[in-house]
Amino acid sequence: MKKHGGLISADDLNSYRPVWREPVKFNFDDYAIYSMPPPSSGGICVGQILSILEPFELARFTSASPEYIHLFSEAARLAFADRAEHLGDPDYFDVPAGLLDSAYLAKRRDRIKPGMASSSQETHAGSPLGPESDQTTHYSVADAEGNIVAVTYTLNSAYGSMLVVDGAGFLLNNEMDDFSIKPGVPNLYGLIGGEANKIEPGKRMLSSMSPTIVLQKDQPVLVLGSPGGSRIITVVAQAILNHLRFGMGAEELVRHSRFHHQWLPDLIYMEMGAYGIDTKQDLIRYGHNIKEGEPYSDLQLITFSSNGFMIPASDPRGGGTPGGF
Ligand code: DON
């Protein structure tokens, strides 16, 4: 090192320690496959490629056929897009937990079209499940005995105050932002308030959380909720209307495009590209202001049908998967 002007010192070498890591495990048909975990991308990328290709009937083709080469290349393109974004030394970077999750990979697989190459320009890393949401979280749960819960909990903005209580392992929130600090001064979500929500000793701040259960003649119809600050309210209200008025089922409810109005600012916020040009022109003609932007919120719900079926659905915007079918 010294001779060639290298940067590594004897101390660096002395302090280097090998680390034992659990191998990556995935299944392919009825095989259990173990491979190298991060900091190699190998095990995860091999696992993604194999899992993405598993349902294709590859044996119909030969190993040198264009059909097989196409499918494999598309799977590899997807795996490498994830590699670039999501993989690194786990001692320094939070590698998402869900990179080999079958529901996540099913969504990635859906992008593959037989006989048509996709473009790497338009292929980006996916949104696998992380270890845990960094923001307000909602879950909806129901069991066979008829118990139902809708829970939303919040630290307010991501990681709250960004302070962990020493030795206790939890973060302090920044919920004070949900008070109105002065009439006319917006909070993080652009919400305006006054006297009713001013800061007072012992008082609780005004939330927008909307964990909700819908019953018809005492029978459950829908349980739902979402994060999203002020937008929680319109997400939940639109989902209820989409179910009760527009007849949408669970999966459609969580996927459906969203718009939001909260009085001030005086505009309709729409998810980018979600609404047609005619709709937007009509709204502008009616006198609305329109702003388009990022998709938002993370709706979690269960619908109940009269014959006793419960159908859970989890918002694709949050990358979740419903549990317990
Ligand atoms: O209680 C409220 O209304 C806010 N603290 C919620 C914040 C929130 O949903 C942020 N997540 N996206």
Residues whose N, C-alpha, C, O or C-beta is under 5 A from the ligand:
A	BS01	DON	Q135 T136 T154 N156 L206 S207 S208 M209 P227 G228 G229
